[in-house]
Amino acid sequence: MNWIRIRRARPEDVDDVTALERICFATPWARSDLEKDIGENILASYMIAESADRLIGYAGIWVVIDEGHITNVAVHPDWRGQGVATMLLSELLETARRKGAKNFTLEARASNATAIALYEKFGFRTVGYRRQYYADNGEDAAIMWLKENAEE
Ligand SMILES: CC(C)(COP(=O)(O)OP(=O)(O)OC[C@H]1O[C@@H](n2cnc3c(N)ncnc32)[C@H](O)[C@@H]1OP(=O)(O)O)[C@@H](O)C(=O)NCCC(=O)NCCS
């Protein structure tokens, strides 16, 4: 297997991230939103996975005070099932912890068993659902939390 490198996303990665976003999601984020998040948003951290200098995955999080909200995790279909998302999420959570995050949340499509299994591996639990959250097919979102702050 080729080496996989995880690093922080840079503004020059936006085109590749946008292309991967379009491959991976039915309702992808717009390039302009990704550009703002990666290049300007001081609350956001994005990690990139690359192999042989090609982008194969990325993940993002917003940290507001002590709460981390995962925005997206995506891995190119050719690279799935090889631990790339696990590596990305490990680095992302560690980066967020260094910025003060103690608790983490995200939404995932209720039918996305792969993503839910990935997050559960990190200790996330489904605490409820946002009904008809996704505009394209009216699907519910599972709301997941990982609470590391024992006082919460
Ligand atoms: C979800 C996604 C990011 C996982 O990426 P990946 O690199 O294949 O994940 P990993 O190889 O690190 O696997 C992590 C865990 O996910 C789960 N998983 C991975 N592939 C799976 C599959 N085909 N079926 C069920 N669970 C699976 C397992 O729990 C796995 O842990 P394990 O290998 O210890 O059993 C990837 O499938 C993807 O990009 N999907 C499309 C975009 C998406 O849905 N993103 C999530 C938005 S909330």
The ligand as an ORCA input file, in Angstrom:
! r2SCAN-3c Opt
* xyz 0 1
  C     -17.780      7.192      5.970
  C     -16.397      7.195      5.304
  C     -15.758      8.560      5.552
  C     -15.528      6.095      5.951
  O     -14.218      6.187      5.391
  P     -13.175      4.950      5.416
  O     -11.821      5.508      5.184
  O     -13.654      3.884      4.503
  O     -13.308      4.451      6.937
  P     -12.258      3.527      7.717
  O     -11.613      2.577      6.755
  O     -11.383      4.381      8.546
  O     -13.243      2.689      8.640
  C     -13.647      3.251      9.867
  C     -14.841      2.466     10.419
  O     -15.984      2.738      9.614
  C     -16.795      1.572      9.601
  N     -16.839      1.080      8.234
  C     -15.964      1.312      7.221
  N     -16.401      0.717      6.100
  C     -17.565      0.094      6.417
  C     -18.511     -0.653      5.687
  N     -18.346     -0.896      4.376
  N     -19.608     -1.087      6.346
  C     -19.810     -0.836      7.651
  N     -18.939     -0.102      8.405
  C     -17.848      0.336      7.785
  C     -16.122      0.560     10.520
  O     -16.607      0.776     11.828
  C     -14.687      0.987     10.429
  O     -13.922      0.597     11.539
  P     -13.140     -0.810     11.547
  O     -12.373     -0.881     10.272
  O     -12.289     -0.725     12.758
  O     -14.215     -1.839     11.620
  C     -16.495      6.893      3.770
  O     -17.262      5.729      3.583
  C     -17.093      8.027      2.956
  O     -16.383      8.944      2.518
  N     -18.426      7.963      2.729
  C     -19.104      9.001      1.931
  C     -19.145     10.326      2.673
  C     -19.834     10.200      4.019
  O     -20.873      9.561      4.143
  N     -19.236     10.859      5.057
  C     -19.785     10.888      6.396
  C     -20.699     12.031      6.532
  S     -21.508     12.059      8.126
*
